[in-house]
Amino acid sequence: MALRFWASSTANALRVSCASRAQLIMPAFSFSRSLSSVLDGFKYATSHEWVKHDGPVAIIGITDHAQDHLGEVVFVDLPETGGSVTKETSFGAVESVKASSDVNSPISGEIVEVNTKLTESPGLINSSPYEDGWMIKVKPSDPAELETLMGPSEYTKFCEEEDAAH
């Protein structure tokens, strides 16, 4: 009986001790499913594309959050230089080991450059979504469309809410 009492007391003490210790170690906030990066100086669409307006040109690609959800990108379908894109319509596609997804343009304009490196190295979208993994460069036909996109804090909140809903 004494042994059972000791074991019970010890277990309770350890449980309290572990719970108190866990509270000290664990932060008071939670991480979302992934720690995707969202950068300042970029605008973001609800369809998970980013835009960086650089002088007369806007650079477009898919976000770190999007590439994380897609998984390893194995193929990218891109348009030709000289064509045009329309806001919220598809201009290409990304295929991964998990899924295939259309890529929508967050703004309208003329395509002035296409990232041909992605044809040979589609994984650049995974390893460097905001730098080497850009998809197209566009001369915006309506620069005011940029103002309709989300900033970094709004996009971060949008992703957190979207992940929580799934």
C-alpha positions in Angstrom: 0.0 0.0 0.0 2.8 2.4 0.9 4.5 1.6 -2.4 1.3 2.4 -4.4 0.9 5.7 -2.5 4.6 6.6 -3.2 4.2 5.7 -6.9 1.0 7.7 -7.2 2.5 10.7 -5.4 5.6 10.5 -7.5 3.6 10.3 -10.7 1.5 13.3 -9.7 4.6 15.3 -8.8 6.3 14.4 -12.1 3.1 15.4 -14.1 3.0 18.7 -12.3 6.7 19.2 -12.8 6.5 18.3 -16.5 3.5 20.5 -17.1 5.1 23.5 -15.4 8.4 22.9 -17.3 6.5 22.6 -20.7 4.8 25.9 -20.1 8.2 27.5 -19.5 9.7 26.0 -22.7 6.8 26.3 -25.1 6.1 29.8 -26.5 2.8 31.5 -25.8 2.0 31.5 -29.5 1.6 28.7 -32.1 3.2 28.3 -35.4 1.2 27.6 -38.5 1.7 24.4 -40.4 4.8 25.8 -42.0 7.0 28.8 -41.5 6.7 30.3 -44.9 8.4 33.6 -45.5 6.6 36.8 -46.5 8.7 39.7 -47.5 8.4 43.4 -47.2 8.3 45.4 -50.4 6.1 42.7 -52.1 2.4 42.6 -52.8 0.4 39.4 -52.6 -2.7 38.0 -54.2 -5.3 35.7 -52.5 -4.3 33.1 -55.2 -0.8 33.1 -53.6 1.2 34.9 -56.3 3.5 37.8 -55.4 4.4 41.0 -57.2 7.4 43.2 -56.8 7.1 46.5 -58.6 10.5 47.6 -59.7 10.4 50.8 -61.8 8.4 50.3 -65.0 8.4 46.5 -64.5 6.5 44.2 -62.1 8.1 40.8 -61.3 5.6 38.0 -60.6 6.0 34.6 -59.0 4.3 32.2 -56.6 4.7 32.7 -52.8 6.8 30.6 -50.4 3.5 29.5 -48.9 2.2 28.2 -52.2 5.4 26.3 -53.1 5.4 24.8 -49.6 1.9 23.5 -50.1 2.6 22.2 -53.6 5.8 20.3 -52.6 8.6 19.6 -55.0 8.0 21.5 -58.3 8.9 19.3 -61.3 7.5 21.3 -64.3 6.6 24.9 -65.1 4.5 26.0 -68.0 5.1 29.7 -68.9 3.8 32.1 -71.5 5.9 33.7 -74.3 7.5 37.1 -74.0 5.5 39.8 -75.8 2.1 38.3 -74.8 -0.2 39.9 -72.3 -1.7 38.9 -68.9 -5.0 39.9 -67.4 -5.5 40.3 -63.7 -6.9 37.2 -62.0 -6.5 35.0 -65.1 -4.2 32.1 -65.6 -0.9 32.7 -67.4 0.8 29.4 -66.7 0.9 26.3 -64.6 3.1 24.6 -62.0 3.2 20.9 -61.5 4.6 19.2 -58.4 4.9 15.7 -57.2 1.6 16.3 -55.3 -0.5 18.4 -57.6 -0.8 20.7 -60.6 -1.9 24.3 -60.2 -2.7 27.2 -62.5 -0.8 30.4 -61.9 -2.9 33.6 -62.1 -1.6 37.0 -62.8 -2.2 39.5 -59.9 -2.1 42.4 -62.4 -2.7 43.1 -66.1 0.0 44.0 -68.5 2.5 43.1 -71.2 5.0 40.3 -70.6 8.4 41.7 -71.1 10.5 38.8 -69.9 10.0 35.1 -68.9 12.3 33.2 -66.5 13.6 30.5 -68.9 15.8 29.0 -66.1 12.6 27.5 -64.8 12.3 25.2 -67.8 15.5 23.4 -66.9 15.4 24.0 -63.1 11.7 24.2 -62.0 12.9 23.5 -58.4 14.1 27.1 -58.2 10.5 27.9 -57.3 11.0 25.7 -54.1 14.6 26.8 -53.3 14.2 30.5 -54.1 10.6 31.6 -54.7 11.3 35.3 -54.3 14.6 35.5 -56.2 15.7 32.9 -58.7 12.2 31.4 -58.9 10.4 34.4 -60.3 8.2 33.5 -63.3 7.5 36.6 -65.5 8.2 40.3 -65.7 5.3 42.5 -66.7 4.9 46.1 -67.8 1.7 47.0 -65.9 -1.1 48.4 -68.0 -2.9 49.7 -64.9 -0.5 50.4 -62.0 -3.5 51.1 -59.7 -4.2 47.3 -59.7 -1.1 46.9 -57.4 -3.0 48.8 -54.7 -5.7 46.2 -54.6 -3.2 43.5 -53.5 -2.3 42.6 -49.9 0.8 43.8 -48.1 3.0 41.4 -46.1 1.0 41.6 -42.8 -2.4 41.1 -44.5 -1.0 38.2 -46.5 0.4 36.6 -43.4 -3.0 36.9 -41.7 -4.7 35.6 -44.8 -2.5 32.4 -44.9 -2.9 31.8 -41.1 -6.7 32.0 -41.5 -6.7 29.8 -44.6 -4.5 27.1 -43.0 -6.7 27.2 -39.8 -9.8 26.5 -42.0 -8.2 23.4 -43.5 
